[in-house]
Amino acid sequence: MPDPTVCVAGGGPAGVMLGLLLARAGIRVTVLEKHADFLRDFRGDTVHPSTLEVLAELGLADRLEQIPHQRLVRAGFEHAGRRVDILDLRHLRVRHPYIALVPQWDFLELLAAAASAYPEFELRRQAEAYDLVVEHGRVVGVRVRDRSGGHGSDGGDYTLRAALTVAADGRHSTLRRAAGLTSRAFGAPMDVVWFRLPWAEGDSAAQALTFRFGPGRAAVTIPRRTYWQIAYLIRKGGFDDLRAQGIDALRRGLAQTVPFLADRVGELTSFDDTSVLEVRMDRLRRWYRPGMLAIGDASHAMSPVAGVGINLAVQDAVAAANLLVPALREAQRSGVPVPDRVLAAVQHRRQLPTAVTQAVQRTVQTIGLDRTLRADPDSSPPGILPAWLAPVLRRPMSRFVGLGVRPEHVRTWPD
Ligand SMILES: Cc1cc2nc3c(=O)[nH]c(=O)nc-3n(C[C@H](O)[C@H](O)[C@H](O)COP(=O)(O)OP(=O)(O)OC[C@H]3O[C@@H](n4cnc5c(N)ncnc54)[C@H](O)[C@@H]3O)c2cc1C
């Protein structure tokens, strides 16, 4: 097989979606994924209307329907015993006005299977891009450590050359560091402890996604029909303290914040039942250099506020494919390098939606979370958003969360 025209490092939502879109346009693309499969610790599974629209445009909506999933139409917060909706997606004028809660590995398998229908697409698993290959100041490929046993003659260590390398290797991106791309970091007041608790008779999915706030902590409960997915928010850097206090401190804090779960917090036997998301938010100043582009979390790590990370990654992939395909076809046909101005156009297109989304996340963090998480655990619960403001914000927030800023649409290319 000839060298690919595009090498994508990272088989997450950004990388696999880009691989699919490019292969569909006849571009030879190899996606490198360092893991053997897409199964991971929990890392989010909210597929928003903007992504559902992209799937529909690709003719994949029916396949998503076949994956067991849930639909979430409302989200809100509870304070002083009262629940207030801050999101109601039923107002959105789209084909799929809901968030589909789909395990991320099923979502990625769906995309990879659809991409594999194109001979131009290749997914190499257990293949880690660990450095860039640079010639005359231009990235011309990556160095790969391959544990699959299927590629590379030198103990699975080889060079993969491509006209364009895309860093879609997530928020700890190796390639963005290797490229010397610098970022602007924005603080976040919290880290998140994720875990599950069992569903009990009498629980209702109609309770919808709900935030609850207590002094020094907050919790998000997401109904998953057979279990509750819990995001327990703690002060930034506070996990070591919490761990030192023991699992009982977590159980107690949760029971106080979400009283209806008090009867089952004992199911948490140790911190091994939890995974911690160290929240960070940043954005590259420049998303590209000659021969290379960064997208998804590799160019902008997002806060978990509003659960938009997957969807922004997908939007980046759609925008990148729409802008890159003509230049990549030229590169594939005649070896002409992809001009920097096309890479700059991708950054230009996606920078504003990313910056606006991060600005909203920062506002929510500052107004809604910072004071709560800094409050003394023995004080009375701090006030958050006044309830009267929720109906005013509901429509704009629903649109912002569901569709994002400047939603992208899949282009269809002549052969
Ligand atoms: C605990 C947790 C909960 C989250 N919850 C949500 C949520 O509810 N909703 C939401 O929208 N977002 C959520 N997110 C964020 C979301 O998962 C990311 O924003 C999104 O997955 C970004 O997609 P990506 O493709 O850019 O990067 P990633 O999903 O991080 O994918 C990067 C891929 O690259 C691979 N990789 C890394 N380095 C290399 C390398 N050097 N070579 C080859 N492969 C490599 C990784 O294995 C990974 O598969 C959550 C994240 C975490 C950690």
The ligand as an SDF file (V2000), in Angstrom:
LIG
                    3D

 53 58  0  0  0  0  0  0  0  0999 V2000
  -13.6410   11.3950   32.4670 C   0  0  0  0  0  0  0  0  0  0  0  0
  -14.0550   12.2210   31.2770 C   0  0  0  0  0  0  0  0  0  0  0  0
  -15.3770   12.5250   31.0850 C   0  0  0  0  0  0  0  0  0  0  0  0
  -15.7770   13.2750   29.9850 C   0  0  0  0  0  0  0  0  0  0  0  0
  -17.1060   13.5370   29.7900 N   0  0  0  0  0  0  0  0  0  0  0  0
  -17.5240   14.1070   28.6470 C   0  0  0  0  0  0  0  0  0  0  0  0
  -18.9160   14.2100   28.3190 C   0  0  0  0  0  0  0  0  0  0  0  0
  -19.7760   13.7800   29.0790 O   0  0  0  0  0  0  0  0  0  0  0  0
  -19.2490   14.7690   27.1430 N   0  0  0  0  0  0  0  0  0  0  0  0
  -18.3090   15.2460   26.2680 C   0  0  0  0  0  0  0  0  0  0  0  0
  -18.6770   15.7520   25.2100 O   0  0  0  0  0  0  0  0  0  0  0  0
  -16.9970   15.1730   26.5460 N   0  0  0  0  0  0  0  0  0  0  0  0
  -16.5830   14.5950   27.6940 C   0  0  0  0  0  0  0  0  0  0  0  0
  -15.2630   14.4600   27.9590 N   0  0  0  0  0  0  0  0  0  0  0  0
  -14.3020   15.0460   27.0140 C   0  0  0  0  0  0  0  0  0  0  0  0
  -14.2430   14.2390   25.7660 C   0  0  0  0  0  0  0  0  0  0  0  0
  -14.0070   12.8700   26.0600 O   0  0  0  0  0  0  0  0  0  0  0  0
  -13.1540   14.8320   24.8740 C   0  0  0  0  0  0  0  0  0  0  0  0
  -13.3520   16.2130   24.7330 O   0  0  0  0  0  0  0  0  0  0  0  0
  -13.2020   14.2080   23.5020 C   0  0  0  0  0  0  0  0  0  0  0  0
  -13.0920   12.8030   23.5990 O   0  0  0  0  0  0  0  0  0  0  0  0
  -12.0740   14.7820   22.6410 C   0  0  0  0  0  0  0  0  0  0  0  0
  -11.9360   14.0100   21.4930 O   0  0  0  0  0  0  0  0  0  0  0  0
  -10.5260   13.9140   20.7790 P   0  0  0  0  0  0  0  0  0  0  0  0
  -10.7220   12.9550   19.6620 O   0  0  0  0  0  0  0  0  0  0  0  0
  -10.0110   15.2520   20.4840 O   0  0  0  0  0  0  0  0  0  0  0  0
   -9.5280   13.3160   21.8640 O   0  0  0  0  0  0  0  0  0  0  0  0
   -9.6090   11.9600   22.6940 P   0  0  0  0  0  0  0  0  0  0  0  0
  -11.0030   11.4810   22.8480 O   0  0  0  0  0  0  0  0  0  0  0  0
   -8.7940   12.1690   23.9050 O   0  0  0  0  0  0  0  0  0  0  0  0
   -8.8980   10.9160   21.7430 O   0  0  0  0  0  0  0  0  0  0  0  0
   -7.5270   10.8780   21.5750 C   0  0  0  0  0  0  0  0  0  0  0  0
   -7.1580    9.4780   21.1580 C   0  0  0  0  0  0  0  0  0  0  0  0
   -5.7880    9.4610   20.8010 O   0  0  0  0  0  0  0  0  0  0  0  0
   -5.1590    8.3290   21.3620 C   0  0  0  0  0  0  0  0  0  0  0  0
   -3.7690    8.7320   21.5130 N   0  0  0  0  0  0  0  0  0  0  0  0
   -3.2420    9.5700   22.4250 C   0  0  0  0  0  0  0  0  0  0  0  0
   -1.9340    9.7830   22.1730 N   0  0  0  0  0  0  0  0  0  0  0  0
   -1.6500    9.0660   21.0620 C   0  0  0  0  0  0  0  0  0  0  0  0
   -0.4720    8.8920   20.2940 C   0  0  0  0  0  0  0  0  0  0  0  0
    0.6640    9.5160   20.6310 N   0  0  0  0  0  0  0  0  0  0  0  0
   -0.5080    8.0830   19.2160 N   0  0  0  0  0  0  0  0  0  0  0  0
   -1.6680    7.4400   18.8730 C   0  0  0  0  0  0  0  0  0  0  0  0
   -2.8160    7.5780   19.5760 N   0  0  0  0  0  0  0  0  0  0  0  0
   -2.8090    8.3830   20.6310 C   0  0  0  0  0  0  0  0  0  0  0  0
   -5.8950    8.0870   22.6650 C   0  0  0  0  0  0  0  0  0  0  0  0
   -5.7930    6.7570   23.0680 O   0  0  0  0  0  0  0  0  0  0  0  0
   -7.3270    8.4660   22.2770 C   0  0  0  0  0  0  0  0  0  0  0  0
   -8.0430    7.3640   21.7900 O   0  0  0  0  0  0  0  0  0  0  0  0
  -14.8220   13.7420   29.0630 C   0  0  0  0  0  0  0  0  0  0  0  0
  -13.4740   13.4440   29.2470 C   0  0  0  0  0  0  0  0  0  0  0  0
  -13.0800   12.6810   30.3450 C   0  0  0  0  0  0  0  0  0  0  0  0
  -11.6220   12.3450   30.5160 C   0  0  0  0  0  0  0  0  0  0  0  0
  1  2  1  0
  2  3  1  0
  2 52  2  0
  3  4  2  0
  4  5  1  0
  4 50  1  0
  5  6  2  0
  6  7  1  0
  6 13  1  0
  7  8  2  0
  7  9  1  0
  9 10  1  0
 10 11  2  0
 10 12  1  0
 12 13  2  0
 13 14  1  0
 14 15  1  0
 14 50  1  0
 15 16  1  0
 16 17  1  0
 16 18  1  0
 18 19  1  0
 18 20  1  0
 20 21  1  0
 20 22  1  0
 22 23  1  0
 23 24  1  0
 24 25  2  0
 24 26  1  0
 24 27  1  0
 27 28  1  0
 28 29  2  0
 28 30  1  0
 28 31  1  0
 31 32  1  0
 32 33  1  0
 33 34  1  0
 33 48  1  0
 34 35  1  0
 35 36  1  0
 35 46  1  0
 36 37  1  0
 36 45  1  0
 37 38  2  0
 38 39  1  0
 39 40  1  0
 39 45  2  0
 40 41  1  0
 40 42  2  0
 42 43  1  0
 43 44  2  0
 44 45  1  0
 46 47  1  0
 46 48  1  0
 48 49  1  0
 50 51  2  0
 51 52  1  0
 52 53  1  0
M  END
$$$$
